Amino acid sequence: MQSTGVHHVDLVVSSIDRSLPFYRDLLGPLGYHRIGEVEGERGETIYYFSGAGASVGLREAQTRSGEPYDRYGVGLHHLAFEAPSRGVVDERALWLRSQGAEIESGPQEYAYSLGYYAVFFYDPDGLKLEIVHVPRHAA
């Protein structure tokens, strides 16, 4: 049986009030238009942004560590969202800058594969994210 890809990923954020608008405005232009709510296993609300092939869920942290997120500890290093063109990567980078988001690098071409064009940045909690476009002929 062949896998069709990742169905969804859930992210835990420190403030749903802060992160919900950030992710809504970030992901809308990438095709994540539908927002749904479900109840999590501890009774918390999970907000799902659904796109063509996957969903991203946000839930508020129930355990507070007081430490900043460490992407080199056990857990998620970064999450990459696919963009349909370089122009969309550029537009999203401009939007991120207008929001005061921390840009790690890009947008620029990287040597990961032919035509790999991306911007790397951080969400309000310091989670590393990426928006990437790779031409189909280069993949």
DSSP file (Angstrom, degrees, kcal/mol; ACC not computed):
  #  RESIDUE AA STRUCTURE BP1 BP2  ACC     N-H-->O    O-->H-N    N-H-->O    O-->H-N    TCO  KAPPA ALPHA  PHI   PSI    X-CA   Y-CA   Z-CA
    1    1 A M              0   0    0      0, 0.0     2,-0.4     0, 0.0     0, 0.0   0.000 360.0 360.0 360.0 128.9    0.0    0.0    0.0
    2    2 A Q        -     0   0    0      1,-0.0     2,-0.2     2,-0.0     0, 0.0  -0.695 360.0-127.9 -90.7 134.3    1.5    3.4   -1.0
    3    3 A S        -     0   0    0     -2,-0.4     3,-0.1     1,-0.1    -1,-0.0  -0.499   7.2-155.1 -74.9 147.1    1.4    6.3    1.3
    4    4 A T        -     0   0    0      1,-0.4     2,-0.2    -2,-0.2    -1,-0.1   0.372  53.2 -92.6-103.3   3.1   -0.1    9.6    0.0
    5    5 A G        -     0   0    0     49,-0.0    -1,-0.4     0, 0.0     2,-0.4  -0.738  67.6 -22.0 122.4-170.1    1.9   11.8    2.4
    6    6 A V        -     0   0    0     -2,-0.2     3,-0.1     1,-0.2    49,-0.0  -0.644  46.3-162.5 -79.3 129.1    1.5   13.4    5.8
    7    7 A H        -     0   0    0     -2,-0.4    48,-1.6     1,-0.3     2,-0.3   0.929  65.0 -25.6 -78.3 -49.1   -2.2   13.7    6.8
    8    8 A H  E     -a   55   0A   0     46,-0.2     2,-0.4    42,-0.1    -1,-0.3  -0.989  47.4-150.4-159.5 162.3   -1.7   16.3    9.6
    9    9 A V  E     -a   56   0A   0     46,-1.8    48,-3.1    -2,-0.3     2,-0.4  -0.996  15.2-147.2-136.2 137.8    0.7   17.7   12.1
   10   10 A D  E     -a   57   0A   0     -2,-0.4     2,-0.4    46,-0.2    48,-0.2  -0.901  11.1-163.1-107.5 134.1   -0.3   19.2   15.5
   11   11 A L  E     -a   58   0A   0     46,-3.5    48,-2.0    -2,-0.4     2,-0.5  -0.922  11.7-141.3-114.5 141.5    1.7   22.0   17.0
   12   12 A V  E     -a   59   0A   0     -2,-0.4     2,-0.3    46,-0.2    48,-0.2  -0.899  24.0-172.2-102.3 128.0    1.6   23.1   20.6
   13   13 A V  E     -a   60   0A   0     46,-2.7    48,-2.9    -2,-0.5     3,-0.2  -0.817  31.1-129.3-120.3 157.6    1.8   26.9   21.1
   14   14 A S  S    S+     0   0    0     -2,-0.3     2,-0.4     1,-0.3    -1,-0.1   0.823  98.8  23.0 -76.4 -30.4    2.1   29.0   24.2
   15   15 A S     >  -     0   0    0      1,-0.1     4,-2.6    44,-0.1     3,-0.3  -0.925  55.8-168.7-140.6 112.1   -0.8   31.3   23.3
   16   16 A I  H  > S+     0   0    0     -2,-0.4     4,-2.6     1,-0.2    -1,-0.1   0.858  93.1  60.1 -65.8 -33.3   -3.6   30.4   20.9
   17   17 A D  H  4 S+     0   0    0      1,-0.2    -1,-0.2     2,-0.2    -2,-0.0   0.843 113.6  36.2 -63.1 -33.1   -4.7   34.0   20.9
   18   18 A R  H  > S+     0   0    0     -3,-0.3     4,-0.9     2,-0.1    -2,-0.2   0.874 122.5  42.3 -84.8 -41.6   -1.4   35.0   19.5
   19   19 A S  H  X S+     0   0    0     -4,-2.6     4,-2.8     1,-0.2     5,-0.3   0.813 100.7  67.2 -81.6 -31.4   -0.7   32.1   17.2
   20   20 A L  H  X S+     0   0    0     -4,-2.6     4,-2.4    -5,-0.2     5,-0.2   0.937 106.1  41.1 -58.5 -49.8   -4.1   31.5   15.7
   21   21 A P  H  > S+     0   0    0      0, 0.0     4,-2.4     0, 0.0     5,-0.2   0.887 114.0  54.6 -65.8 -35.3   -4.0   34.8   13.7
   22   22 A F  H  X S+     0   0    0     -4,-0.9     4,-2.1     2,-0.2    -2,-0.2   0.961 114.4  38.6 -60.3 -52.3   -0.4   34.3   12.8
   23   23 A Y  H  X S+     0   0    0     -4,-2.8     4,-3.0     2,-0.2     5,-0.3   0.871 114.1  55.4 -69.3 -37.1   -0.9   30.8   11.3
   24   24 A R  H  X S+     0   0    0     -4,-2.4     4,-1.9    -5,-0.3    -1,-0.2   0.949 114.7  39.2 -58.4 -48.8   -4.3   31.8    9.7
   25   25 A D  H  < S+     0   0    0     -4,-2.4    -2,-0.2    -5,-0.2    -1,-0.2   0.807 118.3  49.2 -74.4 -29.5   -2.6   34.7    7.8
   26   26 A L  H  < S+     0   0    0     -4,-2.1    -2,-0.2    -5,-0.2    -1,-0.2   0.929 118.7  36.2 -70.6 -46.4    0.5   32.8    7.0
   27   27 A L  H ><>S+     0   0    0     -4,-3.0     5,-2.0     1,-0.2     3,-1.4   0.723  96.7  78.9 -88.0 -23.1   -1.2   29.7    5.7
   28   28 A G  G ><5S+     0   0    0     -4,-1.9     3,-1.9    -5,-0.3    -1,-0.2   0.925  95.4  47.9 -51.5 -51.9   -4.2   31.1    3.9
   29   29 A P  G 3 5S+     0   0    0      0, 0.0    -1,-0.3     0, 0.0    -2,-0.1   0.628 106.5  60.4 -66.7 -10.9   -2.2   32.2    0.8
   30   30 A L  G < 5S-     0   0    0     -3,-1.4    -2,-0.2    -4,-0.2    -3,-0.1   0.320 128.5 -94.1 -96.6   7.2   -0.6   28.7    0.7
   31   31 A G  T < 5S+     0   0    0     -3,-1.9     2,-1.3    -4,-0.2     3,-0.2   0.517  86.2 128.9  98.3   6.5   -4.1   27.1    0.3
   32   32 A Y      < +     0   0    0     -5,-2.0    19,-0.3     1,-0.2    -1,-0.2  -0.697  24.5 144.9 -93.3  84.6   -5.0   26.3    3.9
   33   33 A H        +     0   0    0     -2,-1.3     2,-0.4    17,-0.7    -1,-0.2   0.766  40.6  77.2 -97.8 -28.4   -8.4   27.9    3.8
   34   34 A R  E     -B   50   0A   0     16,-1.3    16,-3.0    -3,-0.2     2,-0.5  -0.728  56.4-167.3 -93.3 130.7  -10.7   25.8    6.0
   35   35 A I  E     +B   49   0A   0     -2,-0.4     2,-0.3    14,-0.2    14,-0.2  -0.971  12.9 173.8-115.8 124.6  -10.4   26.2    9.8
   36   36 A G  E     -B   48   0A   0     12,-2.3    12,-3.2    -2,-0.5     2,-0.4  -0.876  20.5-139.0-125.5 160.3  -12.1   23.6   11.9
   37   37 A E  E     +B   47   0A   0     -2,-0.3     2,-0.3    10,-0.2    10,-0.2  -0.958  21.0 171.7-121.0 138.3  -12.2   22.9   15.6
   38   38 A V  E     -B   46   0A   0      8,-2.1     8,-2.9    -2,-0.4     2,-0.5  -0.939  35.6-107.3-135.3 161.5  -12.1   19.5   17.4
   39   39 A E  E     -B   45   0A   0     -2,-0.3     6,-0.2     6,-0.2     5,-0.1  -0.784  34.1-139.6 -91.9 130.2  -11.8   18.5   21.0
   40   40 A G    >   -     0   0    0      4,-3.8     3,-1.9    -2,-0.5    -1,-0.0  -0.206  32.4 -92.0 -80.4 176.1   -8.4   17.1   22.1
   41   41 A E  T 3  S+     0   0    0      1,-0.3    -1,-0.1     2,-0.1    -2,-0.0   0.660 127.4  45.5 -67.1 -16.7   -7.8   14.2   24.4
   42   42 A R  T 3  S-     0   0    0      2,-0.1    -1,-0.3     0, 0.0     3,-0.1   0.201 125.4 -97.2-108.3  14.2   -7.6   16.5   27.4
   43   43 A G  S <  S+     0   0    0     -3,-1.9    -2,-0.1     1,-0.3     2,-0.1   0.448  80.8 137.7  87.2   0.2  -10.6   18.6   26.5
   44   44 A E        -     0   0    0     -5,-0.1    -4,-3.8     1,-0.1     2,-0.4  -0.399  58.4-110.3 -76.5 155.9   -8.6   21.3   24.8
   45   45 A T  E     -B   39   0A   0     -6,-0.2     2,-0.5    -3,-0.1    15,-0.5  -0.750  27.3-160.1 -86.5 131.6   -9.7   22.9   21.5
   46   46 A I  E     -B   38   0A   0     -8,-2.9    -8,-2.1    -2,-0.4     2,-0.6  -0.962   6.0-151.5-110.7 127.8   -7.5   22.0   18.5
   47   47 A Y  E     -BC  37  58A   0     11,-2.5    11,-2.1    -2,-0.5     2,-0.5  -0.888  11.9-158.4-101.6 120.1   -7.8   24.4   15.5
   48   48 A Y  E     -BC  36  57A   0    -12,-3.2   -12,-2.3    -2,-0.6     2,-0.6  -0.879  10.0-160.2-106.5 126.4   -7.1   22.7   12.2
   49   49 A F  E     -BC  35  56A   0      7,-2.9     7,-2.2    -2,-0.5     2,-0.5  -0.918  21.5-157.1 -97.1 117.2   -6.1   24.6    9.1
   50   50 A S  E     +BC  34  55A   0    -16,-3.0   -16,-1.3    -2,-0.6   -17,-0.7  -0.836  16.4 173.5-106.5 133.4   -6.8   22.3    6.1
   51   51 A G        -     0   0    0      3,-2.9   -19,-0.2    -2,-0.5   -20,-0.1  -0.358  53.2 -69.9-114.6-162.0   -5.2   22.5    2.7
   52   52 A A  S    S+     0   0    0      1,-0.2     3,-0.1    -2,-0.1   -21,-0.1   0.865 125.2   5.1 -64.7 -38.2   -5.3   20.3   -0.4
   53   53 A G  S    S+     0   0    0      1,-0.2     2,-0.3   -47,-0.0    -1,-0.2   0.493 126.8  24.0-128.7  -4.1   -3.4   17.4    1.1
   54   54 A A        -     0   0    0      2,-0.0    -3,-2.9   -49,-0.0     2,-0.3  -0.962  57.9-135.2-155.6 167.9   -2.7   18.0    4.8
   55   55 A S  E     -aC   8  50A   0    -48,-1.6   -46,-1.8    -2,-0.3     2,-0.5  -0.949   7.4-148.7-129.9 152.3   -3.8   19.8    7.9
   56   56 A V  E     -aC   9  49A   0     -7,-2.2    -7,-2.9    -2,-0.3     2,-0.4  -0.989  17.1-158.2-120.8 123.1   -2.0   21.8   10.6
   57   57 A G  E     -aC  10  48A   0    -48,-3.1   -46,-3.5    -2,-0.5     2,-0.4  -0.802   3.7-161.7-103.7 143.5   -3.4   21.7   14.1
   58   58 A L  E     +aC  11  47A   0    -11,-2.1   -11,-2.5    -2,-0.4     2,-0.3  -0.982  13.9 169.1-121.2 134.0   -2.8   24.3   16.8
   59   59 A R  E     -a   12   0A   0    -48,-2.0   -46,-2.7    -2,-0.4     2,-0.2  -0.988  35.6-109.4-139.5 150.1   -3.4   23.7   20.5
   60   60 A E  E     -a   13   0A   0    -15,-0.5   -46,-0.2    -2,-0.3   -45,-0.1  -0.560  41.0-101.1 -81.6 142.4   -2.4   25.7   23.5
   61   61 A A        -     0   0    0    -48,-2.9    -1,-0.1    -2,-0.2     3,-0.1  -0.290  28.7-173.2 -60.1 139.8    0.2   24.3   25.8
   62   62 A Q  S    S+     0   0    0      1,-0.2     2,-0.5    -3,-0.1    -1,-0.1   0.519  75.2  57.1-107.9 -13.8   -1.0   22.7   29.0
   63   63 A T  S    S-     0   0    0      0, 0.0     2,-0.6     0, 0.0    -1,-0.2  -0.981  73.1-155.8-118.9 127.6    2.4   22.2   30.5
   64   64 A R        +     0   0    0     -2,-0.5   -50,-0.0     1,-0.1     0, 0.0  -0.905  17.2 174.4-107.2 123.1    4.7   25.2   30.9
   65   65 A S        -     0   0    0     -2,-0.6    -1,-0.1     2,-0.2     0, 0.0   0.725  33.1-139.3 -97.0 -24.7    8.4   24.6   31.0
   66   66 A G        +     0   0    0      1,-0.3    -2,-0.0     0, 0.0     0, 0.0   0.346  69.2 110.5  80.8  -8.7    9.6   28.2   31.0
   67   67 A E  S    S-     0   0    0      1,-0.1    -1,-0.3     3,-0.0    -2,-0.2  -0.746  75.4-109.3 -98.5 146.3   12.3   27.3   28.6
   68   68 A P        -     0   0    0      0, 0.0    58,-0.1     0, 0.0     2,-0.1  -0.344  50.3 -82.7 -66.8 156.5   12.4   28.4   24.9
   69   69 A Y        -     0   0    0     56,-0.7     2,-0.6     1,-0.1     3,-0.0  -0.375  40.5-153.7 -62.4 134.3   11.8   25.8   22.3
   70   70 A D    >   -     0   0    0      4,-0.1     3,-1.8     1,-0.1    -1,-0.1  -0.904   9.8-170.8-114.1 102.0   14.9   23.7   21.5
   71   71 A R  T 3  S+     0   0    0     -2,-0.6    -1,-0.1     1,-0.3     4,-0.1   0.568  86.3  59.9 -71.9  -5.7   14.7   22.3   18.0
   72   72 A Y  T 3  S+     0   0    0      2,-0.1    -1,-0.3     5,-0.0     2,-0.1   0.393  92.6  81.5-100.3   1.7   17.8   20.2   18.7
   73   73 A G  S <  S-     0   0    0     -3,-1.8     2,-0.2     1,-0.2    -4,-0.0  -0.345 107.6 -60.6 -86.7-179.6   16.1   18.4   21.5
   74   74 A V  S    S+     0   0    0     -2,-0.1     2,-0.3     3,-0.0    -1,-0.2  -0.452 106.1  46.3 -63.3 132.1   13.8   15.5   21.0
   75   75 A G  S    S-     0   0    0     -2,-0.2     2,-0.3    -4,-0.1    -4,-0.0  -0.916  99.6  -6.1 133.5-160.5   10.9   16.7   18.9
   76   76 A L        -     0   0    0     -2,-0.3    52,-0.2     1,-0.2    -3,-0.2  -0.527  41.5-172.7 -75.0 127.8   10.2   18.7   15.8
   77   77 A H        -     0   0    0      1,-0.4    51,-0.5    -2,-0.3     2,-0.3   0.926  69.1 -33.7 -81.9 -54.6   13.3   20.5   14.2
   78   78 A H  E     -d  128   0B   0     49,-0.1     2,-0.4    -7,-0.0    -1,-0.4  -0.980  50.9-131.9-160.7 164.7   11.3   22.4   11.6
   79   79 A L  E     -d  129   0B   0     49,-1.5    51,-2.0    -2,-0.3     2,-0.4  -0.986  18.7-153.7-125.2 128.8    8.2   22.2    9.4
   80   80 A A  E     -d  130   0B   0     -2,-0.4     2,-0.4    49,-0.2    51,-0.2  -0.885   2.0-158.5-108.8 132.1    8.2   23.1    5.7
   81   81 A F  E     -d  131   0B   0     49,-3.3    51,-2.7    -2,-0.4     2,-0.3  -0.909  21.0-125.3-106.6 133.7    5.2   24.3    3.8
   82   82 A E  E     -d  132   0B   0     -2,-0.4    51,-0.2    49,-0.2    49,-0.0  -0.582  21.1-159.3 -80.8 137.3    5.1   23.9    0.0
   83   83 A A        -     0   0    0     49,-3.2    51,-0.3    -2,-0.3   -53,-0.1  -0.890  20.8-132.0-112.8 147.3    4.5   27.0   -2.1
   84   84 A P  S    S+     0   0    0      0, 0.0     2,-0.3     0, 0.0    49,-0.1   0.658  84.6   4.3 -73.7 -14.3    3.3   26.8   -5.7
   85   85 A S  S  > S-     0   0    0      1,-0.1     4,-1.5    47,-0.1     3,-0.2  -0.983  71.9-106.3-159.7 165.5    5.9   29.3   -7.0
   86   86 A R  H  > S+     0   0    0     -2,-0.3     4,-2.8     1,-0.2     5,-0.2   0.864 117.5  62.5 -63.2 -36.4    9.0   31.3   -6.1
   87   87 A G  H  > S+     0   0    0      1,-0.2     4,-2.6     2,-0.2    -1,-0.2   0.874 101.9  49.6 -58.4 -38.5    6.8   34.4   -6.2
   88   88 A V  H  > S+     0   0    0      2,-0.2     4,-2.7     1,-0.2    -1,-0.2   0.892 109.0  52.2 -69.0 -39.1    4.6   33.0   -3.4
   89   89 A V  H  X S+     0   0    0     -4,-1.5     4,-2.1     2,-0.2    -2,-0.2   0.943 112.6  46.1 -58.9 -47.0    7.8   32.3   -1.3
   90   90 A D  H  X S+     0   0    0     -4,-2.8     4,-2.2     2,-0.2    -2,-0.2   0.916 112.8  49.4 -61.5 -44.4    8.9   35.9   -1.9
   91   91 A E  H  X S+     0   0    0     -4,-2.6     4,-2.3     1,-0.2    -2,-0.2   0.909 111.1  48.8 -63.6 -42.7    5.4   37.3   -1.1
   92   92 A R  H  X S+     0   0    0     -4,-2.7     4,-2.8     2,-0.2    -1,-0.2   0.864 109.1  53.7 -66.0 -35.4    5.2   35.3    2.2
   93   93 A A  H  X S+     0   0    0     -4,-2.1     4,-2.3    -5,-0.2    -2,-0.2   0.906 108.9  49.1 -64.6 -40.9    8.7   36.5    3.2
   94   94 A L  H  X S+     0   0    0     -4,-2.2     4,-2.2     2,-0.2    -2,-0.2   0.922 111.6  49.1 -62.4 -43.2    7.5   40.1    2.7
   95   95 A W  H  X S+     0   0    0     -4,-2.3     4,-1.4     2,-0.2    -2,-0.2   0.931 109.7  51.8 -62.1 -44.8    4.5   39.4    4.8
   96   96 A L  H  <>S+     0   0    0     -4,-2.8     5,-2.4     1,-0.2     3,-0.5   0.919 109.9  48.9 -57.6 -44.8    6.6   37.8    7.5
   97   97 A R  H ><5S+     0   0    0     -4,-2.3     3,-1.3     1,-0.2    -1,-0.2   0.901 108.0  54.3 -61.6 -40.6    8.9   40.9    7.6
   98   98 A S  H 3<5S+     0   0    0     -4,-2.2    -1,-0.2     1,-0.3    -2,-0.2   0.764 108.6  50.3 -65.8 -23.5    5.8   43.1    7.8
   99   99 A Q  T 3<5S-     0   0    0     -4,-1.4    -1,-0.3    -3,-0.5    -2,-0.2   0.465 116.6-114.6 -90.5  -3.6    4.7   41.1   10.9
  100  100 A G  T < 5 +     0   0    0     -3,-1.3    -3,-0.2    -4,-0.4    -2,-0.1   0.673  58.3 162.1  77.9  17.0    8.1   41.4   12.5
  101  101 A A      < -     0   0    0     -5,-2.4     2,-0.6    -6,-0.2    -1,-0.2  -0.399  46.1-108.3 -68.6 146.9    8.7   37.7   12.3
  102  102 A E        -     0   0    0     20,-0.4    20,-2.0    21,-0.1     2,-0.5  -0.677  30.8-154.1 -78.6 120.7   12.4   36.6   12.7
  103  103 A I  E     -E  121   0B   0     -2,-0.6    18,-0.3    18,-0.2     3,-0.1  -0.848  11.2-170.9 -95.2 124.6   13.8   35.5    9.3
  104  104 A E  E     -     0   0B   0     16,-2.2     2,-0.3    -2,-0.5    17,-0.2   0.925  67.3 -27.5 -79.2 -47.7   16.6   33.0    9.7
  105  105 A S  E    S-E  120   0B   0     15,-1.4    15,-2.9     3,-0.0    -1,-0.3  -0.982  82.7 -26.4-164.4 157.1   17.6   33.0    6.0
  106  106 A G  E     -     0   0B   0     -2,-0.3    13,-0.2     1,-0.3     2,-0.1  -0.280  26.3-139.4  89.9-175.2   16.2   33.6    2.5
  107  107 A P  E    S+     0   0B   0      0, 0.0    -1,-0.3     0, 0.0     2,-0.3   0.360  81.0 111.7 -74.1 140.5   14.3   33.7    0.4
  108  108 A Q  E    S-E  118   0B   0     10,-2.0    10,-2.5    -3,-0.2     2,-0.3  -0.968  71.1 -80.6-165.0 171.5   17.0   32.3   -1.7
  109  109 A E  E     -E  117   0B   0     -2,-0.3     2,-0.3     8,-0.2     8,-0.2  -0.685  42.3-161.9 -85.5 138.9   18.0   29.2   -3.6
  110  110 A Y    >   -     0   0    0      6,-2.9     3,-0.6    -2,-0.3     6,-0.5  -0.847  25.8-123.6-119.2 157.5   19.6   26.4   -1.6
  111  111 A A  T 3  S+     0   0    0     -2,-0.3     3,-0.1     1,-0.2    -2,-0.0   0.257  82.1 105.3 -85.5  12.7   21.7   23.4   -2.8
  112  112 A Y  T 3  S-     0   0    0      1,-0.2     2,-0.3     4,-0.1    -1,-0.2   0.892  99.6 -21.2 -61.2 -39.9   19.3   20.8   -1.3
  113  113 A S  S X  S-     0   0    0     -3,-0.6     3,-2.1     3,-0.1    -1,-0.2  -0.962  93.0 -63.1-160.5 165.4   18.0   20.0   -4.7
  114  114 A L  T 3  S+     0   0    0     24,-0.4     3,-0.1    -2,-0.3    24,-0.1  -0.326 121.1   3.2 -58.2 122.5   17.8   21.6   -8.2
  115  115 A G  T 3  S+     0   0    0      1,-0.2     2,-0.5    19,-0.1    -1,-0.3   0.543  83.0 161.7  81.5   7.9   15.7   24.8   -8.0
  116  116 A Y    <   +     0   0    0     -3,-2.1    -6,-2.9    -6,-0.5     2,-0.4  -0.496  12.0 177.4 -67.8 115.0   15.1   24.5   -4.2
  117  117 A Y  E     +EF 109 133B   0     16,-2.4    16,-2.8    -2,-0.5     2,-0.3  -0.984  11.2 148.9-127.2 123.1   13.9   28.1   -3.2
  118  118 A A  E     -EF 108 132B   0    -10,-2.5   -10,-2.0    -2,-0.4     2,-0.4  -0.952  39.6-141.0-151.7 163.6   12.9   28.8    0.4
  119  119 A V  E     - F   0 131B   0     12,-1.9    12,-2.1    -2,-0.3     2,-0.4  -0.997  20.0-155.4-126.8 135.2   12.7   31.2    3.3
  120  120 A F  E     +EF 105 130B   0    -15,-2.9   -16,-2.2    -2,-0.4   -15,-1.4  -0.920  28.0 148.3-111.3 136.4   13.3   29.9    6.9
  121  121 A F  E     -EF 103 129B   0      8,-2.6     8,-3.3    -2,-0.4     2,-0.4  -0.898  38.9-105.7-156.3 178.6   11.8   31.8    9.8
  122  122 A Y  E     - F   0 128B   0    -20,-2.0   -20,-0.4    -2,-0.3     6,-0.2  -0.932  21.2-135.1-122.4 141.7   10.3   31.4   13.3
  123  123 A D    >   -     0   0    0      4,-2.3     3,-2.1    -2,-0.4   -21,-0.1  -0.235  48.9 -82.3 -80.0 179.1    6.8   31.5   14.6
  124  124 A P  T 3  S+     0   0    0      0, 0.0    -1,-0.1     0, 0.0  -105,-0.0   0.719 132.4  47.9 -60.0 -20.4    5.8   33.5   17.7
  125  125 A D  T 3  S-     0   0    0      2,-0.1   -56,-0.7   -57,-0.0     3,-0.1   0.399 123.1-101.0 -98.4   2.6    7.0   30.7   20.0
  126  126 A G    <   +     0   0    0     -3,-2.1     2,-0.3     1,-0.3   -55,-0.2   0.579  68.7 152.0  89.7   9.9   10.4   30.2   18.2
  127  127 A L        -     0   0    0      1,-0.1    -4,-2.3   -57,-0.1     2,-0.4  -0.605  48.0-121.6 -72.7 131.8    9.3   27.1   16.2
  128  128 A K  E     +dF  78 122B   0    -51,-0.5   -49,-1.5    -2,-0.3     2,-0.3  -0.615  37.8 177.5 -79.4 129.3   11.4   27.0   13.0
  129  129 A L  E     -dF  79 121B   0     -8,-3.3    -8,-2.6    -2,-0.4     2,-0.3  -0.844  11.9-160.1-127.0 163.5    9.3   27.0    9.8
  130  130 A E  E     -dF  80 120B   0    -51,-2.0   -49,-3.3    -2,-0.3     2,-0.5  -0.996  11.4-156.5-144.1 143.2   10.0   27.0    6.1
  131  131 A I  E     +dF  81 119B   0    -12,-2.1   -12,-1.9    -2,-0.3     2,-0.4  -0.997  30.1 179.9-118.4 125.7    8.2   28.0    3.0
  132  132 A V  E     -dF  82 118B   0    -51,-2.7   -49,-3.2    -2,-0.5     2,-0.4  -0.946  24.0-165.9-133.5 144.0    9.7   26.2    0.0
  133  133 A H  E     + F   0 117B   0    -16,-2.8   -16,-2.4    -2,-0.4   -51,-0.0  -0.997   9.7 176.9-125.9 127.7    9.1   25.9   -3.8
  134  134 A V        -     0   0    0     -2,-0.4   -18,-0.1   -51,-0.3   -19,-0.1  -0.987  34.5-119.5-126.1 119.5   10.8   23.1   -5.8
  135  135 A P    >>  -     0   0    0      0, 0.0     3,-1.4     0, 0.0     4,-1.3  -0.294  21.0-124.8 -58.1 141.9    9.9   23.0   -9.5
  136  136 A R  T 34 S+     0   0    0      1,-0.3     3,-0.3     2,-0.2     0, 0.0   0.852 110.6  55.6 -58.6 -37.6    8.3   19.7  -10.4
  137  137 A H  T 34 S+     0   0    0      1,-0.2    -1,-0.3     2,-0.1   -23,-0.1   0.738 110.5  46.9 -68.5 -20.0   10.9   19.0  -13.1
  138  138 A A  T <4        0   0    0     -3,-1.4   -24,-0.4     1,-0.2    -1,-0.2   0.685 360.0 360.0 -93.1 -20.2   13.7   19.4  -10.5
  139  139 A A     <        0   0    0     -4,-1.3    -1,-0.2    -3,-0.3    -2,-0.1   0.513 360.0 360.0 -70.8 360.0   12.1   17.2   -7.8
